[in-house]
């Protein structure tokens, strides 16, 4: 039975890190479920995955969205504009930044109020921006760690990393895990990193690097971890943040002249009005989303 399920399909990558291990377990469970009688149409061979369409029973349609388990990493998005800086000499960093920007669009519910729009997440060349950027600017430098990160001609990458840390620009470390794309043991990255960046006051590797895997299931989790390291928040938390901002704006705009009982009543009415407006907005959004028209250790193989 197991041979018929796994023999004719691509191997499942196994990663022994909690969030990534959950994705491996989900892939194994989903492949087995697709070959169970309840989730198969009549006449479907075990060697061929089930194609889900409207003619298949309700039990099979449960697998359209995959499987979910407690503790898995959900979508992340930014609550405001952010600029992702990349070094020209850091080969592959721009492509990773594009993937991060695309991952920030996951879980969008309302295009009018969603903060992770295409104009919000910008990608720019670090050289020139860091030289003129004030300290504490709203940007983050993406450093793509491979076997050639700090071997660029002229040492431009190391210089820009130092400049970013001098100006207190956060740095998101992304460590490639695929040897075919330049992945290498982390100790090799440390050996190639200039000692100045490893010592105080810089201490570059005090920031935990996010492992970037090549398999689609694990790469999705990696990109969400990169978003979190850049300051993004879970999508469910973003809704609460917007609610608090609405309440704060109404409180600040409310005319409260005399402190005392009347002021307390006015503030209470303002909060009630804001809560009612937010309930109406979220209710309409939820109804639209439920409408029928919406549609580390080196990995091994199982």
C-alpha positions as CSV (number, residue, x, y, z in Angstrom):
1,X,0.0,0.0,0.0
2,X,2.7,2.5,1.0
3,X,4.7,1.6,-2.2
4,X,1.7,2.4,-4.4
5,X,1.2,5.7,-2.6
6,X,4.8,7.0,-2.5
7,X,6.7,5.1,-5.2
8,X,5.4,7.0,-8.3
9,X,5.5,10.5,-6.8
10,X,8.3,12.9,-5.9
11,X,9.9,12.3,-2.5
12,X,8.7,14.4,0.5
13,X,11.4,16.5,2.0
14,X,11.8,15.9,5.7
15,X,13.1,18.8,7.9
16,X,13.6,18.2,11.7
17,X,12.6,21.7,12.8
18,X,9.2,22.3,14.4
19,X,7.3,24.5,11.9
20,X,9.0,22.8,8.9
21,X,8.5,19.4,10.3
22,X,4.8,20.1,10.5
23,X,4.8,20.8,6.7
24,X,6.5,17.4,6.1
25,X,3.9,15.6,8.2
26,X,1.1,17.4,6.4
27,X,2.4,16.4,3.0
28,X,2.6,12.8,4.1
29,X,-0.9,12.8,5.6
30,X,-2.4,14.6,2.5
31,X,-0.8,12.0,0.2
32,X,-2.3,9.1,2.2
33,X,-5.7,10.8,2.5
34,X,-5.9,11.3,-1.3
35,X,-5.7,7.5,-1.7
36,X,-8.3,6.7,0.9
37,X,-11.7,5.4,-0.4
38,X,-13.6,8.4,1.0
39,X,-11.5,10.9,-0.9
40,X,-11.4,9.0,-4.2
41,X,-13.8,9.0,-7.1
42,X,-14.9,5.7,-8.6
43,X,-12.4,4.1,-10.8
44,X,-9.5,6.3,-9.7
45,X,-6.2,4.4,-9.6
46,X,-3.9,4.5,-6.6
47,X,-1.1,5.6,-8.9
48,X,-2.9,8.8,-9.9
49,X,-3.8,11.6,-7.5
50,X,-7.5,12.6,-7.4
51,X,-8.5,15.6,-9.4
52,X,-11.0,17.6,-7.4
53,X,-13.9,19.1,-9.3
54,X,-17.6,19.8,-8.8
55,X,-18.6,16.2,-9.7
56,X,-16.7,14.6,-6.9
57,X,-18.4,14.0,-3.5
58,X,-18.4,16.4,-0.6
59,X,-15.8,14.3,1.2
60,X,-13.3,14.7,-1.5
61,X,-13.7,18.4,-1.6
62,X,-12.3,18.6,1.9
63,X,-8.9,18.1,0.5
64,X,-9.0,21.1,-1.9
65,X,-7.4,23.4,0.6
66,X,-5.0,20.8,2.0
67,X,-4.8,20.0,5.7
68,X,-4.3,22.2,8.7
69,X,-2.7,21.4,12.0
70,X,-2.4,23.4,15.2
71,X,0.8,25.3,15.5
72,X,1.5,25.8,11.8
73,X,2.8,29.2,10.7
74,X,0.1,31.4,9.1
75,X,0.4,34.3,6.6
76,X,2.1,37.5,7.7
77,X,1.8,41.0,6.4
78,X,3.1,44.5,7.1
79,X,1.0,47.1,8.9
80,X,2.6,50.0,7.0
81,X,5.0,50.9,4.2
82,X,8.4,49.3,4.3
83,X,11.4,49.3,2.0
84,X,13.5,46.1,1.4
85,X,17.1,47.0,0.6
86,X,19.3,44.6,-1.3
87,X,23.0,44.7,-2.2
88,X,23.9,44.5,-5.9
89,X,26.9,42.3,-5.0
90,X,24.7,39.9,-3.0
91,X,23.8,37.4,-5.8
92,X,20.3,36.1,-5.5
93,X,19.1,38.6,-2.9
94,X,16.9,40.5,-5.3
95,X,15.0,37.3,-6.3
96,X,14.5,36.4,-2.6
97,X,13.2,39.9,-1.9
98,X,10.6,39.5,-4.7
99,X,9.4,36.3,-3.1
100,X,9.2,38.0,0.2
101,X,7.1,40.8,-1.3
102,X,4.8,38.2,-2.9
103,X,4.4,36.4,0.4
104,X,3.3,39.6,2.1
105,X,0.2,39.5,-0.1
106,X,-1.1,36.3,1.4
107,X,-4.3,36.4,3.4
108,X,-5.5,39.6,1.9
109,X,-9.2,40.1,2.6
110,X,-10.0,43.7,1.6
111,X,-8.0,45.4,-1.1
112,X,-9.2,48.8,0.0
113,X,-7.9,48.5,3.6
114,X,-5.1,46.0,3.2
115,X,-1.7,47.5,4.1
116,X,0.4,45.0,2.1
117,X,-0.3,46.5,-1.3
118,X,2.3,46.7,-4.1
119,X,3.1,50.3,-3.2
120,X,3.7,49.4,0.5
121,X,6.5,46.9,0.1
122,X,9.2,48.4,-2.1
123,X,12.5,46.9,-3.1
124,X,15.5,49.2,-3.7
125,X,19.2,49.0,-4.2
126,X,20.9,49.5,-0.8
127,X,23.9,51.5,-2.2
128,X,22.9,55.1,-2.3
129,X,19.9,54.7,-0.1
130,X,21.9,53.8,3.0
131,X,24.3,56.7,2.4
132,X,21.5,59.2,2.6
133,X,19.1,57.5,4.9
134,X,18.7,58.9,8.4
135,X,19.2,56.7,11.4
136,X,16.3,54.5,12.2
137,X,14.8,54.8,8.7
138,X,11.7,52.6,7.9
139,X,13.7,50.0,5.9
140,X,15.3,46.6,6.3
141,X,18.3,45.1,4.6
142,X,17.9,41.6,3.3
143,X,21.2,39.7,3.5
144,X,21.1,36.4,1.5
145,X,23.7,34.0,3.0
146,X,25.3,31.6,0.5
147,X,28.8,30.3,-0.1
148,X,29.7,33.5,-1.9
149,X,28.0,36.3,0.1
150,X,31.1,38.1,1.3
151,X,33.3,37.1,-1.7
152,X,32.1,39.9,-4.0
153,X,34.7,42.0,-5.7
154,X,35.6,45.1,-3.7
155,X,33.8,44.0,-0.5
156,X,30.7,46.0,-1.3
157,X,28.4,43.7,0.7
158,X,30.4,43.9,3.9
159,X,30.6,47.7,3.6
160,X,26.9,48.1,3.1
161,X,26.1,45.7,6.0
162,X,28.4,47.8,8.2
163,X,26.7,51.0,7.1
164,X,23.3,49.6,7.7
165,X,24.2,48.6,11.3
166,X,25.8,52.0,11.9
167,X,22.5,53.7,10.9
168,X,20.5,51.2,12.9
169,X,18.8,49.7,9.9
170,X,17.5,46.2,10.7
171,X,19.0,43.3,8.9
172,X,17.1,40.1,7.9
173,X,19.4,37.1,7.5
174,X,18.3,34.5,5.0
175,X,20.4,31.3,4.8
176,X,20.1,29.3,1.6
177,X,19.8,25.5,2.3
178,X,19.9,24.2,-1.3
179,X,23.5,23.3,-2.3
180,X,22.5,23.8,-6.0
181,X,21.7,27.5,-5.2
182,X,24.8,28.2,-3.1
183,X,23.7,26.7,0.2
184,X,26.5,25.7,2.5
185,X,27.1,24.9,6.2
186,X,26.6,28.0,8.4
187,X,30.1,27.7,9.7
188,X,31.4,28.4,6.2
189,X,29.4,31.6,6.1
190,X,30.9,32.7,9.4
191,X,34.4,31.9,8.1
192,X,33.9,34.1,5.1
193,X,32.4,37.0,7.1
194,X,34.8,39.8,8.0
195,X,35.8,39.6,11.7
196,X,34.9,43.2,12.2
197,X,31.2,42.3,11.6
198,X,31.3,39.4,14.0
199,X,32.8,41.5,16.9
200,X,31.2,44.2,19.0
201,X,29.6,46.6,18.4
202,X,28.2,44.9,15.3
203,X,27.9,41.1,16.1
204,X,26.0,40.4,12.9
205,X,25.2,36.8,13.8
206,X,23.4,37.7,17.0
207,X,20.4,37.8,14.7
208,X,19.1,34.4,13.9
209,X,19.2,33.5,10.2
210,X,16.1,32.1,8.6
211,X,16.7,28.9,6.7
212,X,15.4,29.1,3.1
213,X,14.4,25.7,1.7
214,X,13.7,24.9,-1.9
215,X,10.6,22.6,-1.6
216,X,7.4,24.6,-2.0
217,X,5.9,23.6,1.4
218,X,8.9,24.5,3.4
219,X,9.8,27.6,1.3
220,X,6.4,29.1,2.2
221,X,7.2,28.7,5.9
222,X,10.7,30.2,5.3
223,X,9.2,33.3,3.6
224,X,6.7,33.8,6.4
225,X,9.6,33.6,9.0
226,X,11.5,36.2,6.9
227,X,8.4,38.5,7.0
228,X,8.2,38.1,10.8
229,X,11.9,39.0,11.1
230,X,11.2,42.1,9.1
231,X,8.5,43.2,11.6
232,X,5.4,41.8,9.9
233,X,2.5,40.6,12.0
234,X,0.1,37.7,11.5
235,X,-2.9,38.5,9.4
236,X,-5.3,37.9,12.3
237,X,-3.3,40.3,14.4
238,X,-3.5,42.9,11.7
239,X,-7.3,43.0,11.9
240,X,-7.1,43.7,15.6
241,X,-4.5,46.5,15.0
242,X,-6.8,48.2,12.5
243,X,-9.6,48.0,15.0
244,X,-7.5,49.6,17.7
245,X,-6.4,52.4,15.3
246,X,-10.1,53.2,14.5
247,X,-10.9,53.4,18.2
248,X,-8.0,55.6,18.9
249,X,-8.9,58.0,16.0
250,X,-12.4,58.3,17.2
251,X,-11.3,58.9,20.8
252,X,-8.9,61.7,19.7
253,X,-11.5,63.3,17.5
254,X,-14.2,63.2,20.2
255,X,-14.9,66.7,21.8
256,X,-14.4,66.2,25.5
257,X,-14.4,69.6,27.2
258,X,-15.1,69.1,30.9
259,X,-13.5,66.2,32.9
260,X,-15.8,64.1,35.0
261,X,-18.9,62.0,34.5
262,X,-19.9,63.7,31.2
263,X,-16.5,63.0,29.7
264,X,-16.7,59.3,30.7
265,X,-20.1,59.0,29.1
266,X,-18.8,60.7,25.9
267,X,-15.8,58.4,25.7
268,X,-18.0,55.4,26.3
269,X,-20.3,56.4,23.4
270,X,-17.3,56.9,21.1
271,X,-15.9,53.5,21.8
272,X,-19.4,51.9,21.2
273,X,-19.7,53.7,17.9
274,X,-16.3,52.6,16.8
275,X,-17.0,49.0,17.8
276,X,-20.3,49.0,15.9
277,X,-18.6,50.4,12.8
278,X,-15.9,47.8,13.0
279,X,-18.4,44.9,13.5
280,X,-20.3,46.1,10.4
281,X,-17.2,46.2,8.4
282,X,-15.8,42.8,9.5
283,X,-19.2,41.2,9.1
284,X,-19.6,42.4,5.5
285,X,-16.0,41.3,4.7
286,X,-16.6,37.8,6.2
287,X,-19.8,37.4,4.2
288,X,-18.0,38.2,1.0
289,X,-15.2,35.7,1.9
290,X,-17.7,33.0,2.5
291,X,-19.6,33.5,-0.8
292,X,-19.3,30.8,-3.4
293,X,-17.5,33.1,-5.8
294,X,-14.4,33.5,-3.6
295,X,-12.6,30.9,-4.2
296,X,19.0,24.1,10.2
297,X,19.6,20.3,9.8
298,X,20.1,19.3,6.1
299,X,16.8,18.0,4.8
300,X,16.4,14.4,3.9
301,X,13.9,12.5,1.7
302,X,11.1,10.2,2.6
